[in-house]
Amino acid sequence: MQLRYEVSGADLSLAGKASTEVKRALGRLGVNPGAIKRAAVSMYEAEMNMVIHGGGGIAIAELSPDRIVVTMEDTGPGIPDLELAMQEGYSTAPEWIRELGFGAGMGLPNIKRNADDLRIESVVGKGTKVTIIIDFNGFGGAQV
């Protein structure tokens, strides 16, 4: 099963909509709550990064009986220093985002912490593609 969402970069109030819908779908499929939480947290963090930094993009969640593969892709500015961006507390979020309580520099570290596999491809000036894999094995499995 594949779920596809357009993530708007123009409206912060819509941020998190795709991850919320995927969370609900996983719940309806009977996925273990621990796996649902890890998928929702990692997808939400990636979605917020797309909205704040990437100008929006596309989110695709591919569900199978044993895992979910989430691909988030934008055509934003890219990540100039991925190693630095992976450090907890490092942020390039604008001040107005920080004033709203976002941009603490925990997005990519939280994704890494919750994913079984994380792949980030980024080209400065072209965009970023984040692939997150959450295995359901050990979490009860799902009937997809």
C-alpha positions in Angstrom: 0.0 0.0 0.0 1.3 3.4 -0.9 0.2 6.7 0.6 1.3 10.0 -1.1 1.0 13.5 0.2 1.9 17.0 -1.0 3.5 18.9 1.8 2.9 22.6 1.6 5.8 24.9 2.4 3.6 27.9 2.5 1.4 27.2 5.5 3.0 26.1 8.8 -0.5 25.3 10.2 -0.6 22.3 7.7 2.7 20.9 8.9 2.3 17.5 10.4 -0.8 16.6 8.3 0.9 13.8 6.3 2.5 12.2 9.4 -0.8 12.3 11.3 -2.6 10.6 8.4 0.1 7.9 8.2 -0.1 7.4 12.0 -3.9 6.8 11.7 -3.4 4.4 8.8 -0.9 2.4 10.8 -3.3 2.2 13.7 -6.1 1.0 11.5 -3.8 -1.7 10.2 -3.0 -3.0 13.7 0.6 -2.0 13.8 2.1 -2.1 17.3 1.9 1.2 19.1 5.7 1.3 19.5 6.3 1.1 15.8 3.6 3.6 15.1 5.2 6.1 17.5 8.6 5.8 15.9 7.1 6.2 12.4 5.0 9.2 13.4 7.9 11.0 15.2 10.4 10.5 12.5 8.0 11.4 9.7 6.8 14.5 11.6 10.3 15.7 12.1 11.1 15.2 8.4 7.9 16.9 7.4 8.6 19.9 9.6 12.1 20.2 8.1 10.5 20.1 4.6 8.1 23.0 5.6 10.7 25.1 7.4 13.7 24.6 5.2 12.7 22.9 2.0 9.6 24.9 0.9 7.4 21.8 1.0 7.6 18.7 -1.1 6.3 15.2 -1.5 5.9 12.6 1.2 5.4 8.9 0.3 4.8 6.2 2.8 5.0 2.6 1.5 3.5 0.1 3.8 4.2 -3.6 3.8 3.5 -6.3 6.4 6.9 -6.0 8.0 7.8 -2.3 7.6 7.1 1.2 6.5 9.4 3.1 4.1 8.9 6.9 4.2 10.4 9.0 1.5 10.4 12.8 1.9 11.7 14.8 -1.0 11.9 18.6 -1.5 13.5 20.9 -4.0 14.8 23.4 -1.4 18.3 24.7 -0.8 19.8 21.4 0.3 21.9 20.7 3.4 25.5 22.2 3.0 27.0 20.2 5.9 25.1 17.0 6.7 27.5 16.0 9.4 26.9 19.3 11.2 23.2 19.1 10.6 23.0 15.7 12.3 24.4 17.2 15.6 21.9 17.7 18.3 21.2 21.4 18.8 22.5 22.6 15.5 19.8 24.6 13.7 19.5 26.9 10.7 15.9 27.7 11.4 15.0 31.4 11.1 14.3 33.4 14.3 10.5 33.5 13.7 10.4 29.7 13.6 12.3 29.5 16.9 9.9 32.0 18.4 7.1 29.6 17.6 8.9 26.8 19.5 10.4 25.0 16.5 14.0 24.9 15.2 15.7 23.5 18.3 18.1 21.4 16.1 16.6 18.0 17.1 14.8 17.1 13.9 17.5 15.0 12.1 18.8 13.5 15.4 15.2 12.5 16.4 14.7 10.9 13.0 17.9 8.9 13.3 17.0 7.8 16.9 13.6 6.5 15.8 14.5 5.0 12.4 15.8 1.5 11.8 17.5 2.9 8.7 17.9 6.5 7.7 19.3 7.7 4.3 19.8 11.4 3.4 20.7 12.6 0.0 21.1 16.3 -0.3 22.5 18.5 -3.1 23.0 22.2 -2.3 20.7 24.2 -4.6 18.7 21.2 -5.7 17.0 19.7 -2.6 17.0 16.9 -0.1 15.6 13.3 -0.1 15.2 11.6 3.2 14.3 7.9 3.4 13.2 6.5 6.7 12.7 2.8 7.3 10.8 1.5 10.4 10.7 -2.3 10.8 7.6 -3.8 12.4 9.5 -7.0 13.4 9.6 -7.2 17.1 6.6 -4.8 17.3 3.9 -7.3 16.6 3.8 -6.9 12.8 1.0 -5.5 10.7 -1.6 -6.9 8.3 -1.2 -4.7 5.2 
